[in-house]
Amino acid sequence: MTPRERVLSVLHGEMPDRIPFTCYDDILPRGEVEAGLREEGLALVIHCPVFATERPHIEVERREYYENGRLFIRETFRTPAGEVWQTRRTGGGYGTSRLSEYLIKQPEDYKVVEFMVRDEIYTPTW
């Protein structure tokens, strides 16, 4: 069986010829080590969104800045109902980030976020 066939067999409740060996593609550095692991049967798991989100009436501004040596990303959402923003702090493991300031900071922000949710259009990616 190929690495792909092993993973698919497990996902379908079947028994593969051996236990699948997987790793997320964005965790494993590319190069000689990755190529060697793939030759040994590694199956790379690639993140693939099942839908795309469009917000036709929302303008998004993204600004990156450093504070105490840490990268922050501030996203501002401008809508006909008003404006809200959130801040992400980066620097976690494996390129992760977490919210340090949320969209809703005061009661008036609820109407803006509600507009954002109602404005979203979802389209399948495959």
Backbone as XML, in Angstrom:
<?xml version="1.0"?>
<chain id="A" units="angstrom">
  <residue number="1" name="MET">
    <atom name="N" x="0.846" y="-1.193" z="0.000"/>
    <atom name="CA" x="0.000" y="0.000" z="0.000"/>
    <atom name="C" x="0.881" y="1.243" z="0.000"/>
  </residue>
  <residue number="2" name="THR">
    <atom name="N" x="0.388" y="2.291" z="-0.620"/>
    <atom name="CA" x="1.081" y="3.577" z="-0.571"/>
    <atom name="C" x="0.728" y="4.273" z="0.738"/>
  </residue>
  <residue number="3" name="PRO">
    <atom name="N" x="1.518" y="5.284" z="1.142"/>
    <atom name="CA" x="1.163" y="6.030" z="2.366"/>
    <atom name="C" x="-0.260" y="6.592" z="2.304"/>
  </residue>
  <residue number="4" name="ARG">
    <atom name="N" x="-0.651" y="7.085" z="1.160"/>
    <atom name="CA" x="-1.993" y="7.647" z="0.997"/>
    <atom name="C" x="-3.058" y="6.577" z="1.193"/>
  </residue>
  <residue number="5" name="GLU">
    <atom name="N" x="-2.841" y="5.407" z="0.586"/>
    <atom name="CA" x="-3.803" y="4.312" z="0.707"/>
    <atom name="C" x="-3.925" y="3.850" z="2.161"/>
  </residue>
  <residue number="6" name="ARG">
    <atom name="N" x="-2.823" y="3.873" z="2.911"/>
    <atom name="CA" x="-2.877" y="3.487" z="4.324"/>
    <atom name="C" x="-3.769" y="4.438" z="5.115"/>
  </residue>
  <residue number="7" name="VAL">
    <atom name="N" x="-3.562" y="5.734" z="4.909"/>
    <atom name="CA" x="-4.361" y="6.731" z="5.630"/>
    <atom name="C" x="-5.837" y="6.596" z="5.255"/>
  </residue>
  <residue number="8" name="LEU">
    <atom name="N" x="-6.113" y="6.481" z="3.968"/>
    <atom name="CA" x="-7.511" y="6.364" z="3.528"/>
    <atom name="C" x="-8.171" y="5.094" z="4.055"/>
  </residue>
  <residue number="9" name="SER">
    <atom name="N" x="-7.412" y="3.992" z="4.124"/>
    <atom name="CA" x="-8.006" y="2.755" z="4.631"/>
    <atom name="C" x="-8.418" y="2.916" z="6.093"/>
  </residue>
  <residue number="10" name="VAL">
    <atom name="N" x="-7.582" y="3.558" z="6.895"/>
    <atom name="CA" x="-7.934" y="3.788" z="8.304"/>
    <atom name="C" x="-9.155" y="4.695" z="8.404"/>
  </residue>
  <residue number="11" name="LEU">
    <atom name="N" x="-9.196" y="5.747" z="7.585"/>
    <atom name="CA" x="-10.340" y="6.665" z="7.617"/>
    <atom name="C" x="-11.643" y="5.983" z="7.212"/>
  </residue>
  <residue number="12" name="HIS">
    <atom name="N" x="-11.527" y="4.915" z="6.437"/>
    <atom name="CA" x="-12.716" y="4.162" z="6.014"/>
    <atom name="C" x="-12.977" y="2.947" z="6.908"/>
  </residue>
  <residue number="13" name="GLY">
    <atom name="N" x="-12.255" y="2.849" z="8.031"/>
    <atom name="CA" x="-12.484" y="1.767" z="8.977"/>
    <atom name="C" x="-11.891" y="0.435" z="8.556"/>
  </residue>
  <residue number="14" name="GLU">
    <atom name="N" x="-10.983" y="0.460" z="7.594"/>
    <atom name="CA" x="-10.355" y="-0.767" z="7.107"/>
    <atom name="C" x="-8.980" y="-0.940" z="7.745"/>
  </residue>
  <residue number="15" name="MET">
    <atom name="N" x="-8.385" y="-2.102" z="7.570"/>
    <atom name="CA" x="-7.086" y="-2.425" z="8.146"/>
    <atom name="C" x="-5.996" y="-2.231" z="7.082"/>
  </residue>
  <residue number="16" name="PRO">
    <atom name="N" x="-5.044" y="-1.309" z="7.318"/>
    <atom name="CA" x="-3.942" y="-1.148" z="6.358"/>
    <atom name="C" x="-2.901" y="-2.253" z="6.548"/>
  </residue>
  <residue number="17" name="ASP">
    <atom name="N" x="-1.948" y="-2.336" z="5.611"/>
    <atom name="CA" x="-0.899" y="-3.341" z="5.732"/>
    <atom name="C" x="0.065" y="-3.027" z="6.874"/>
  </residue>
  <residue number="18" name="ARG">
    <atom name="N" x="0.144" y="-1.747" z="7.248"/>
    <atom name="CA" x="0.890" y="-1.327" z="8.442"/>
    <atom name="C" x="0.332" y="0.015" z="8.919"/>
  </residue>
  <residue number="19" name="ILE">
    <atom name="N" x="0.686" y="0.403" z="10.125"/>
    <atom name="CA" x="0.158" y="1.635" z="10.711"/>
    <atom name="C" x="0.648" y="2.846" z="9.911"/>
  </residue>
  <residue number="20" name="PRO">
    <atom name="N" x="-0.270" y="3.743" z="9.516"/>
    <atom name="CA" x="0.153" y="4.935" z="8.774"/>
    <atom name="C" x="1.036" y="5.845" z="9.629"/>
  </residue>
  <residue number="21" name="PHE">
    <atom name="N" x="2.004" y="6.453" z="9.002"/>
    <atom name="CA" x="2.936" y="7.387" z="9.633"/>
    <atom name="C" x="2.677" y="8.735" z="8.982"/>
  </residue>
  <residue number="22" name="THR">
    <atom name="N" x="2.139" y="9.709" z="9.754"/>
    <atom name="CA" x="1.759" y="10.998" z="9.178"/>
    <atom name="C" x="2.378" y="12.162" z="9.944"/>
  </residue>
  <residue number="23" name="CYS">
    <atom name="N" x="2.375" y="13.309" z="9.286"/>
    <atom name="CA" x="2.858" y="14.554" z="9.885"/>
    <atom name="C" x="2.218" y="15.703" z="9.121"/>
  </residue>
  <residue number="24" name="TYR">
    <atom name="N" x="1.840" y="16.765" z="9.828"/>
    <atom name="CA" x="1.326" y="17.944" z="9.136"/>
    <atom name="C" x="2.430" y="18.558" z="8.280"/>
  </residue>
  <residue number="25" name="ASP">
    <atom name="N" x="2.070" y="18.946" z="7.065"/>
    <atom name="CA" x="3.076" y="19.435" z="6.117"/>
    <atom name="C" x="3.765" y="20.712" z="6.568"/>
  </residue>
  <residue number="26" name="ASP">
    <atom name="N" x="3.092" y="21.556" z="7.351"/>
    <atom name="CA" x="3.703" y="22.825" z="7.754"/>
    <atom name="C" x="4.581" y="22.698" z="8.993"/>
  </residue>
  <residue number="27" name="ILE">
    <atom name="N" x="4.659" y="21.509" z="9.587"/>
    <atom name="CA" x="5.510" y="21.293" z="10.759"/>
    <atom name="C" x="6.881" y="20.771" z="10.342"/>
  </residue>
  <residue number="28" name="LEU">
    <atom name="N" x="6.901" y="19.964" z="9.314"/>
    <atom name="CA" x="8.126" y="19.308" z="8.877"/>
    <atom name="C" x="8.904" y="20.207" z="7.923"/>
  </residue>
  <residue number="29" name="PRO">
    <atom name="N" x="10.144" y="20.552" z="8.262"/>
    <atom name="CA" x="10.944" y="21.369" z="7.341"/>
    <atom name="C" x="11.215" y="20.614" z="6.046"/>
  </residue>
  <residue number="30" name="ARG">
    <atom name="N" x="11.181" y="21.307" z="4.942"/>
    <atom name="CA" x="11.441" y="20.698" z="3.641"/>
    <atom name="C" x="12.936" y="20.445" z="3.478"/>
  </residue>
  <residue number="31" name="GLY">
    <atom name="N" x="13.263" y="19.438" z="2.700"/>
    <atom name="CA" x="14.669" y="19.165" z="2.418"/>
    <atom name="C" x="14.981" y="17.690" z="2.460"/>
  </residue>
  <residue number="32" name="GLU">
    <atom name="N" x="16.220" y="17.385" z="2.734"/>
    <atom name="CA" x="16.722" y="16.018" z="2.686"/>
    <atom name="C" x="16.049" y="15.108" z="3.710"/>
  </residue>
  <residue number="33" name="VAL">
    <atom name="N" x="15.849" y="15.612" z="4.928"/>
    <atom name="CA" x="15.217" y="14.801" z="5.968"/>
    <atom name="C" x="13.782" y="14.473" z="5.576"/>
  </residue>
  <residue number="34" name="GLU">
    <atom name="N" x="13.046" y="15.469" z="5.110"/>
    <atom name="CA" x="11.659" y="15.257" z="4.691"/>
    <atom name="C" x="11.596" y="14.240" z="3.558"/>
  </residue>
  <residue number="35" name="ALA">
    <atom name="N" x="12.474" y="14.362" z="2.577"/>
    <atom name="CA" x="12.484" y="13.428" z="1.447"/>
    <atom name="C" x="12.765" y="12.007" z="1.927"/>
  </residue>
  <residue number="36" name="GLY">
    <atom name="N" x="13.702" y="11.867" z="2.854"/>
    <atom name="CA" x="14.014" y="10.547" z="3.396"/>
    <atom name="C" x="12.847" y="9.934" z="4.133"/>
  </residue>
  <residue number="37" name="LEU">
    <atom name="N" x="12.139" y="10.738" z="4.932"/>
    <atom name="CA" x="10.972" y="10.238" z="5.657"/>
    <atom name="C" x="9.857" y="9.826" z="4.708"/>
  </residue>
  <residue number="38" name="ARG">
    <atom name="N" x="9.688" y="10.580" z="3.642"/>
    <atom name="CA" x="8.653" y="10.225" z="2.665"/>
    <atom name="C" x="9.001" y="8.928" z="1.959"/>
  </residue>
  <residue number="39" name="GLU">
    <atom name="N" x="10.288" y="8.706" z="1.691"/>
    <atom name="CA" x="10.712" y="7.444" z="1.086"/>
    <atom name="C" x="10.448" y="6.267" z="2.019"/>
  </residue>
  <residue number="40" name="GLU">
    <atom name="N" x="10.473" y="6.528" z="3.334"/>
    <atom name="CA" x="10.207" y="5.485" z="4.327"/>
    <atom name="C" x="8.720" y="5.279" z="4.579"/>
  </residue>
  <residue number="41" name="GLY">
    <atom name="N" x="7.874" y="6.060" z="3.905"/>
    <atom name="CA" x="6.433" y="5.852" z="4.023"/>
    <atom name="C" x="5.666" y="6.953" z="4.721"/>
  </residue>
  <residue number="42" name="LEU">
    <atom name="N" x="6.299" y="8.082" z="4.994"/>
    <atom name="CA" x="5.601" y="9.199" z="5.628"/>
    <atom name="C" x="4.529" y="9.753" z="4.689"/>
  </residue>
  <residue number="43" name="ALA">
    <atom name="N" x="3.341" y="9.991" z="5.229"/>
    <atom name="CA" x="2.274" y="10.649" z="4.482"/>
    <atom name="C" x="2.116" y="12.054" z="5.054"/>
  </residue>
  <residue number="44" name="LEU">
    <atom name="N" x="2.322" y="13.058" z="4.233"/>
    <atom name="CA" x="2.142" y="14.435" z="4.683"/>
    <atom name="C" x="0.660" y="14.781" z="4.682"/>
  </residue>
  <residue number="45" name="VAL">
    <atom name="N" x="0.195" y="15.349" z="5.781"/>
    <atom name="CA" x="-1.195" y="15.780" z="5.905"/>
    <atom name="C" x="-1.228" y="17.271" z="5.589"/>
  </residue>
  <residue number="46" name="ILE">
    <atom name="N" x="-1.928" y="17.624" z="4.533"/>
    <atom name="CA" x="-1.972" y="19.013" z="4.076"/>
    <atom name="C" x="-3.316" y="19.617" z="4.458"/>
  </residue>
  <residue number="47" name="HIS">
    <atom name="N" x="-3.263" y="20.782" z="5.117"/>
    <atom name="CA" x="-4.497" y="21.491" z="5.486"/>
    <atom name="C" x="-5.175" y="21.972" z="4.211"/>
  </residue>
  <residue number="48" name="CYS">
    <atom name="N" x="-6.441" y="21.677" z="4.090"/>
    <atom name="CA" x="-7.190" y="22.052" z="2.894"/>
    <atom name="C" x="-8.581" y="22.514" z="3.326"/>
  </residue>
  <residue number="49" name="PRO">
    <atom name="N" x="-8.844" y="23.813" z="3.271"/>
    <atom name="CA" x="-10.172" y="24.277" z="3.690"/>
    <atom name="C" x="-11.261" y="23.745" z="2.761"/>
  </residue>
  <residue number="50" name="VAL">
    <atom name="N" x="-12.416" y="23.411" z="3.331"/>
    <atom name="CA" x="-13.506" y="22.874" z="2.526"/>
    <atom name="C" x="-14.399" y="23.973" z="1.951"/>
  </residue>
  <residue number="51" name="PHE">
    <atom name="N" x="-14.222" y="25.203" z="2.430"/>
    <atom name="CA" x="-14.996" y="26.305" z="1.875"/>
    <atom name="C" x="-14.199" y="27.598" z="1.964"/>
  </residue>
  <residue number="52" name="ALA">
    <atom name="N" x="-14.545" y="28.541" z="1.106"/>
    <atom name="CA" x="-13.947" y="29.878" z="1.128"/>
    <atom name="C" x="-15.007" y="30.854" z="1.637"/>
  </residue>
  <residue number="53" name="THR">
    <atom name="N" x="-14.561" y="31.864" z="2.369"/>
    <atom name="CA" x="-15.465" y="32.863" z="2.910"/>
    <atom name="C" x="-15.228" y="34.195" z="2.204"/>
  </residue>
  <residue number="54" name="GLU">
    <atom name="N" x="-16.305" y="34.811" z="1.773"/>
    <atom name="CA" x="-16.236" y="36.126" z="1.125"/>
    <atom name="C" x="-17.092" y="37.090" z="1.936"/>
  </residue>
  <residue number="55" name="ARG">
    <atom name="N" x="-16.583" y="38.295" z="2.113"/>
    <atom name="CA" x="-17.328" y="39.350" z="2.813"/>
    <atom name="C" x="-17.398" y="40.557" z="1.877"/>
  </residue>
  <residue number="56" name="PRO">
    <atom name="N" x="-18.403" y="40.599" z="1.014"/>
    <atom name="CA" x="-18.433" y="41.612" z="-0.040"/>
    <atom name="C" x="-18.574" y="43.060" z="0.433"/>
  </residue>
  <residue number="57" name="HIS">
    <atom name="N" x="-19.121" y="43.297" z="1.614"/>
    <atom name="CA" x="-19.358" y="44.667" z="2.058"/>
    <atom name="C" x="-18.471" y="45.064" z="3.233"/>
  </residue>
  <residue number="58" name="ILE">
    <atom name="N" x="-17.357" y="44.349" z="3.381"/>
    <atom name="CA" x="-16.453" y="44.616" z="4.498"/>
    <atom name="C" x="-15.045" y="44.870" z="3.978"/>
  </residue>
  <residue number="59" name="GLU">
    <atom name="N" x="-14.458" y="45.938" z="4.450"/>
    <atom name="CA" x="-13.064" y="46.265" z="4.110"/>
    <atom name="C" x="-12.196" y="45.851" z="5.299"/>
  </residue>
  <residue number="60" name="VAL">
    <atom name="N" x="-11.133" y="45.108" z="5.016"/>
    <atom name="CA" x="-10.245" y="44.627" z="6.078"/>
    <atom name="C" x="-8.870" y="45.261" z="5.909"/>
  </residue>
  <residue number="61" name="GLU">
    <atom name="N" x="-8.382" y="45.861" z="6.985"/>
    <atom name="CA" x="-7.029" y="46.429" z="6.999"/>
    <atom name="C" x="-6.201" y="45.601" z="7.973"/>
  </residue>
  <residue number="62" name="ARG">
    <atom name="N" x="-5.046" y="45.165" z="7.517"/>
    <atom name="CA" x="-4.164" y="44.330" z="8.352"/>
    <atom name="C" x="-2.853" y="45.077" z="8.560"/>
  </residue>
  <residue number="63" name="ARG">
    <atom name="N" x="-2.496" y="45.248" z="9.829"/>
    <atom name="CA" x="-1.263" y="45.973" z="10.153"/>
    <atom name="C" x="-0.423" y="45.128" z="11.097"/>
  </residue>
  <residue number="64" name="GLU">
    <atom name="N" x="0.856" y="44.952" z="10.753"/>
    <atom name="CA" x="1.782" y="44.198" z="11.595"/>
    <atom name="C" x="2.700" y="45.164" z="12.310"/>
  </residue>
  <residue number="65" name="TYR">
    <atom name="N" x="2.986" y="44.869" z="13.583"/>
    <atom name="CA" x="3.906" y="45.703" z="14.348"/>
    <atom name="C" x="4.565" y="44.871" z="15.436"/>
  </residue>
  <residue number="66" name="TYR">
    <atom name="N" x="5.697" y="45.365" z="15.911"/>
    <atom name="CA" x="6.430" y="44.666" z="16.971"/>
    <atom name="C" x="6.293" y="45.420" z="18.281"/>
  </residue>
  <residue number="67" name="GLU">
    <atom name="N" x="6.152" y="44.654" z="19.354"/>
    <atom name="CA" x="6.067" y="45.211" z="20.693"/>
    <atom name="C" x="6.867" y="44.287" z="21.612"/>
  </residue>
  <residue number="68" name="ASN">
    <atom name="N" x="7.892" y="44.822" z="22.240"/>
    <atom name="CA" x="8.772" y="44.018" z="23.099"/>
    <atom name="C" x="9.321" y="42.792" z="22.371"/>
  </residue>
  <residue number="69" name="GLY">
    <atom name="N" x="9.672" y="42.975" z="21.102"/>
    <atom name="CA" x="10.254" y="41.892" z="20.318"/>
    <atom name="C" x="9.271" y="40.868" z="19.792"/>
  </residue>
  <residue number="70" name="ARG">
    <atom name="N" x="7.982" y="41.044" z="20.038"/>
    <atom name="CA" x="6.956" y="40.116" z="19.569"/>
    <atom name="C" x="6.159" y="40.735" z="18.441"/>
  </residue>
  <residue number="71" name="LEU">
    <atom name="N" x="5.837" y="39.914" z="17.445"/>
    <atom name="CA" x="5.039" y="40.370" z="16.318"/>
    <atom name="C" x="3.555" y="40.311" z="16.663"/>
  </residue>
  <residue number="72" name="PHE">
    <atom name="N" x="2.865" y="41.433" z="16.430"/>
    <atom name="CA" x="1.417" y="41.520" z="16.612"/>
    <atom name="C" x="0.783" y="41.844" z="15.267"/>
  </residue>
  <residue number="73" name="ILE">
    <atom name="N" x="-0.419" y="41.338" z="15.060"/>
    <atom name="CA" x="-1.167" y="41.623" z="13.839"/>
    <atom name="C" x="-2.524" y="42.190" z="14.246"/>
  </residue>
  <residue number="74" name="ARG">
    <atom name="N" x="-2.781" y="43.418" z="13.813"/>
    <atom name="CA" x="-4.066" y="44.057" z="14.119"/>
    <atom name="C" x="-4.903" y="44.078" z="12.846"/>
  </residue>
  <residue number="75" name="GLU">
    <atom name="N" x="-6.107" y="43.514" z="12.935"/>
    <atom name="CA" x="-7.040" y="43.494" z="11.811"/>
    <atom name="C" x="-8.216" y="44.407" z="12.138"/>
  </residue>
  <residue number="76" name="THR">
    <atom name="N" x="-8.449" y="45.371" z="11.260"/>
    <atom name="CA" x="-9.571" y="46.290" z="11.420"/>
    <atom name="C" x="-10.607" y="45.976" z="10.355"/>
  </residue>
  <residue number="77" name="PHE">
    <atom name="N" x="-11.855" y="45.821" z="10.773"/>
    <atom name="CA" x="-12.961" y="45.500" z="9.868"/>
    <atom name="C" x="-13.874" y="46.713" z="9.774"/>
  </residue>
  <residue number="78" name="ARG">
    <atom name="N" x="-13.997" y="47.273" z="8.577"/>
    <atom name="CA" x="-14.874" y="48.427" z="8.344"/>
    <atom name="C" x="-16.120" y="47.955" z="7.607"/>
  </residue>
  <residue number="79" name="THR">
    <atom name="N" x="-17.276" y="48.241" z="8.195"/>
    <atom name="CA" x="-18.549" y="47.807" z="7.632"/>
    <atom name="C" x="-19.498" y="49.003" z="7.575"/>
  </residue>
  <residue number="80" name="PRO">
    <atom name="N" x="-20.618" y="48.880" z="6.852"/>
    <atom name="CA" x="-21.622" y="49.940" z="6.881"/>
    <atom name="C" x="-22.202" y="50.145" z="8.283"/>
  </residue>
  <residue number="81" name="ALA">
    <atom name="N" x="-22.075" y="49.134" z="9.158"/>
    <atom name="CA" x="-22.605" y="49.238" z="10.520"/>
    <atom name="C" x="-21.596" y="49.814" z="11.506"/>
  </residue>
  <residue number="82" name="GLY">
    <atom name="N" x="-20.359" y="50.027" z="11.056"/>
    <atom name="CA" x="-19.322" y="50.546" z="11.944"/>
    <atom name="C" x="-18.006" y="49.804" z="11.766"/>
  </residue>
  <residue number="83" name="GLU">
    <atom name="N" x="-17.135" y="49.963" z="12.728"/>
    <atom name="CA" x="-15.778" y="49.421" z="12.648"/>
    <atom name="C" x="-15.418" y="48.698" z="13.951"/>
  </residue>
  <residue number="84" name="VAL">
    <atom name="N" x="-14.771" y="47.536" z="13.812"/>
    <atom name="CA" x="-14.232" y="46.798" z="14.962"/>
    <atom name="C" x="-12.840" y="46.310" z="14.588"/>
  </residue>
  <residue number="85" name="TRP">
    <atom name="N" x="-12.057" y="45.940" z="15.606"/>
    <atom name="CA" x="-10.717" y="45.419" z="15.338"/>
    <atom name="C" x="-10.337" y="44.389" z="16.379"/>
  </residue>
  <residue number="86" name="GLN">
    <atom name="N" x="-9.385" y="43.542" z="15.983"/>
    <atom name="CA" x="-8.840" y="42.530" z="16.878"/>
    <atom name="C" x="-7.331" y="42.479" z="16.700"/>
  </residue>
  <residue number="87" name="THR">
    <atom name="N" x="-6.630" y="41.982" z="17.714"/>
    <atom name="CA" x="-5.182" y="41.887" z="17.663"/>
    <atom name="C" x="-4.758" y="40.461" z="17.959"/>
  </residue>
  <residue number="88" name="ARG">
    <atom name="N" x="-3.853" y="39.943" z="17.132"/>
    <atom name="CA" x="-3.280" y="38.607" z="17.322"/>
    <atom name="C" x="-1.830" y="38.748" z="17.744"/>
  </residue>
  <residue number="89" name="ARG">
    <atom name="N" x="-1.438" y="37.946" z="18.715"/>
    <atom name="CA" x="-0.043" y="37.890" z="19.132"/>
    <atom name="C" x="0.560" y="36.624" z="18.548"/>
  </residue>
  <residue number="90" name="THR">
    <atom name="N" x="1.654" y="36.752" z="17.816"/>
    <atom name="CA" x="2.302" y="35.595" z="17.221"/>
    <atom name="C" x="3.457" y="35.144" z="18.108"/>
  </residue>
  <residue number="91" name="GLY">
    <atom name="N" x="4.124" y="34.112" z="17.695"/>
    <atom name="CA" x="5.291" y="33.658" z="18.435"/>
    <atom name="C" x="5.064" y="32.370" z="19.188"/>
  </residue>
  <residue number="92" name="GLY">
    <atom name="N" x="3.892" y="31.760" z="18.988"/>
    <atom name="CA" x="3.665" y="30.456" z="19.589"/>
    <atom name="C" x="4.398" y="29.391" z="18.792"/>
  </residue>
  <residue number="93" name="GLY">
    <atom name="N" x="4.290" y="28.186" z="19.207"/>
    <atom name="CA" x="4.947" y="27.088" z="18.505"/>
    <atom name="C" x="4.361" y="26.846" z="17.129"/>
  </residue>
  <residue number="94" name="TYR">
    <atom name="N" x="5.194" y="26.470" z="16.190"/>
    <atom name="CA" x="4.802" y="26.083" z="14.844"/>
    <atom name="C" x="4.013" y="27.168" z="14.107"/>
  </residue>
  <residue number="95" name="GLY">
    <atom name="N" x="4.365" y="28.413" z="14.308"/>
    <atom name="CA" x="3.727" y="29.505" z="13.584"/>
    <atom name="C" x="2.330" y="29.849" z="14.048"/>
  </residue>
  <residue number="96" name="THR">
    <atom name="N" x="1.978" y="29.467" z="15.260"/>
    <atom name="CA" x="0.634" y="29.755" z="15.749"/>
    <atom name="C" x="0.526" y="31.190" z="16.258"/>
  </residue>
  <residue number="97" name="SER">
    <atom name="N" x="-0.692" y="31.622" z="16.439"/>
    <atom name="CA" x="-0.963" y="32.928" z="17.024"/>
    <atom name="C" x="-2.206" y="32.798" z="17.889"/>
  </residue>
  <residue number="98" name="ARG">
    <atom name="N" x="-2.423" y="33.798" z="18.745"/>
    <atom name="CA" x="-3.635" y="33.787" z="19.558"/>
    <atom name="C" x="-4.138" y="35.213" z="19.704"/>
  </residue>
  <residue number="99" name="LEU">
    <atom name="N" x="-5.439" y="35.329" z="19.892"/>
    <atom name="CA" x="-6.032" y="36.644" z="20.051"/>
    <atom name="C" x="-5.637" y="37.237" z="21.394"/>
  </residue>
  <residue number="100" name="SER">
    <atom name="N" x="-5.183" y="38.479" z="21.358"/>
    <atom name="CA" x="-4.896" y="39.185" z="22.607"/>
    <atom name="C" x="-5.916" y="40.297" z="22.841"/>
  </residue>
  <residue number="101" name="GLU">
    <atom name="N" x="-6.610" y="40.715" z="21.781"/>
    <atom name="CA" x="-7.725" y="41.664" z="21.886"/>
    <atom name="C" x="-8.827" y="41.176" z="20.953"/>
  </residue>
  <residue number="102" name="TYR">
    <atom name="N" x="-10.040" y="41.122" z="21.446"/>
    <atom name="CA" x="-11.158" y="40.560" z="20.708"/>
    <atom name="C" x="-11.962" y="41.642" z="19.982"/>
  </residue>
  <residue number="103" name="LEU">
    <atom name="N" x="-12.795" y="41.194" z="19.016"/>
    <atom name="CA" x="-13.611" y="42.124" z="18.225"/>
    <atom name="C" x="-14.578" y="42.923" z="19.090"/>
  </residue>
  <residue number="104" name="ILE">
    <atom name="N" x="-15.224" y="42.280" z="20.033"/>
    <atom name="CA" x="-16.250" y="42.949" z="20.837"/>
    <atom name="C" x="-15.626" y="43.480" z="22.124"/>
  </residue>
  <residue number="105" name="LYS">
    <atom name="N" x="-15.610" y="44.803" z="22.222"/>
    <atom name="CA" x="-15.039" y="45.467" z="23.398"/>
    <atom name="C" x="-16.081" y="46.288" z="24.155"/>
  </residue>
  <residue number="106" name="GLN">
    <atom name="N" x="-17.178" y="46.624" z="23.471"/>
    <atom name="CA" x="-18.246" y="47.416" z="24.082"/>
    <atom name="C" x="-19.572" y="47.004" z="23.431"/>
  </residue>
  <residue number="107" name="PRO">
    <atom name="N" x="-20.708" y="47.292" z="24.058"/>
    <atom name="CA" x="-22.003" y="46.841" z="23.539"/>
    <atom name="C" x="-22.274" y="47.241" z="22.086"/>
  </residue>
  <residue number="108" name="GLU">
    <atom name="N" x="-21.788" y="48.398" z="21.656"/>
    <atom name="CA" x="-22.043" y="48.875" z="20.288"/>
    <atom name="C" x="-21.379" y="47.979" z="19.239"/>
  </residue>
  <residue number="109" name="ASP">
    <atom name="N" x="-20.370" y="47.216" z="19.653"/>
    <atom name="CA" x="-19.646" y="46.366" z="18.705"/>
    <atom name="C" x="-20.470" y="45.161" z="18.251"/>
  </residue>
  <residue number="110" name="TYR">
    <atom name="N" x="-21.487" y="44.792" z="19.035"/>
    <atom name="CA" x="-22.301" y="43.641" z="18.655"/>
    <atom name="C" x="-22.980" y="43.835" z="17.309"/>
  </residue>
  <residue number="111" name="LYS">
    <atom name="N" x="-23.499" y="45.019" z="17.032"/>
    <atom name="CA" x="-24.199" y="45.242" z="15.758"/>
    <atom name="C" x="-23.231" y="45.145" z="14.579"/>
  </residue>
  <residue number="112" name="VAL">
    <atom name="N" x="-21.985" y="45.556" z="14.776"/>
    <atom name="CA" x="-20.984" y="45.469" z="13.713"/>
    <atom name="C" x="-20.631" y="44.008" z="13.436"/>
  </residue>
  <residue number="113" name="VAL">
    <atom name="N" x="-20.407" y="43.236" z="14.500"/>
    <atom name="CA" x="-20.064" y="41.824" z="14.337"/>
    <atom name="C" x="-21.249" y="41.049" z="13.755"/>
  </residue>
  <residue number="114" name="GLU">
    <atom name="N" x="-22.462" y="41.398" z="14.163"/>
    <atom name="CA" x="-23.635" y="40.752" z="13.577"/>
    <atom name="C" x="-23.701" y="41.035" z="12.075"/>
  </residue>
  <residue number="115" name="PHE">
    <atom name="N" x="-23.413" y="42.272" z="11.660"/>
    <atom name="CA" x="-23.378" y="42.590" z="10.237"/>
    <atom name="C" x="-22.332" y="41.726" z="9.529"/>
  </residue>
  <residue number="116" name="MET">
    <atom name="N" x="-21.161" y="41.580" z="10.142"/>
    <atom name="CA" x="-20.087" y="40.780" z="9.539"/>
    <atom name="C" x="-20.535" y="39.332" z="9.314"/>
  </residue>
  <residue number="117" name="VAL">
    <atom name="N" x="-21.192" y="38.764" z="10.307"/>
    <atom name="CA" x="-21.651" y="37.373" z="10.199"/>
    <atom name="C" x="-22.698" y="37.235" z="9.101"/>
  </residue>
  <residue number="118" name="ARG">
    <atom name="N" x="-23.641" y="38.160" z="9.052"/>
    <atom name="CA" x="-24.712" y="38.090" z="8.053"/>
    <atom name="C" x="-24.204" y="38.395" z="6.637"/>
  </residue>
  <residue number="119" name="ASP">
    <atom name="N" x="-23.080" y="39.085" z="6.520"/>
    <atom name="CA" x="-22.524" y="39.462" z="5.215"/>
    <atom name="C" x="-21.703" y="38.334" z="4.579"/>
  </residue>
  <residue number="120" name="GLU">
    <atom name="N" x="-21.341" y="37.315" z="5.347"/>
    <atom name="CA" x="-20.464" y="36.261" z="4.836"/>
    <atom name="C" x="-21.170" y="35.374" z="3.813"/>
  </residue>
  <residue number="121" name="ILE">
    <atom name="N" x="-20.426" y="35.054" z="2.754"/>
    <atom name="CA" x="-20.887" y="34.135" z="1.716"/>
    <atom name="C" x="-19.893" y="32.982" z="1.688"/>
  </residue>
  <residue number="122" name="TYR">
    <atom name="N" x="-20.402" y="31.751" z="1.769"/>
    <atom name="CA" x="-19.544" y="30.565" z="1.784"/>
    <atom name="C" x="-19.624" y="29.847" z="0.439"/>
  </residue>
  <residue number="123" name="THR">
    <atom name="N" x="-18.456" y="29.485" z="-0.091"/>
    <atom name="CA" x="-18.373" y="28.781" z="-1.361"/>
    <atom name="C" x="-17.504" y="27.542" z="-1.187"/>
  </residue>
  <residue number="124" name="PRO">
    <atom name="N" x="-17.994" y="26.368" z="-1.616"/>
    <atom name="CA" x="-17.164" y="25.163" z="-1.514"/>
    <atom name="C" x="-15.885" y="25.323" z="-2.333"/>
  </residue>
  <residue number="125" name="THR">
    <atom name="N" x="-14.779" y="24.792" z="-1.808"/>
    <atom name="CA" x="-13.504" y="24.903" z="-2.523"/>
    <atom name="C" x="-13.227" y="23.697" z="-3.403"/>
  </residue>
  <residue number="126" name="TRP">
    <atom name="N" x="-14.017" y="22.641" z="-3.254"/>
    <atom name="CA" x="-13.828" y="21.468" z="-4.107"/>
    <atom name="C" x="-15.059" y="20.686" z="-4.301"/>
  </residue>
</chain>
